């Protein structure tokens, strides 16, 4: 068997080798193409539900603005005291007797010593007798110097006050009865009733 390769075959093989080598070279020289960026497919976002908010109410009430307190409060002025009524009225009698004449024509005055038990009883009887006769009543303590002095000065003819005793006055200030010593309510009531028409008292005792 003849293993001799003919010339045409050798040429064809050489051309094939060259062609293969040329193709490899072209592949080596051909620039590589940049890889395409990956395509990111994003999912559509889920629709958000709007949060309901309470409507804001506008207050129609005006805010009360308190006035600022003064830095220094003015000192309070001391209250003015009413002037005291004089102890003696225009008719010369103690004011308490003159005031009793405003509602009564006859006023029984009990003169007493508050430190004496007997005088206390006399005072109570005189007050009860005046009530029975429906006339005015005033008690004058011998220890109340302004009142007792005024009553003594108004006594007709001078003299001291009875202790205890009863003095009965008729409006506007006329002394019509004087009773010295203890007197019960019945005697006081009778004397008060009689004083409406009794003449003025002018003596120093009864």
Secondary structure, DSSP 8 states (H G I E B T S, - for coil): ------HHHHHHHHHHHHHHHHHHHHHHHS------------------------------S---------SS--------------SB-TTSSBHHHHHHTTT-SEEEEEEE-TT-HHHHHHHHHHHHHHHHHT-EEEEEETT-HHHHHHHHHTSTT-----SSEEEEEETTTEEEEEEES---HHHHHHHHHHTTT-----SS--
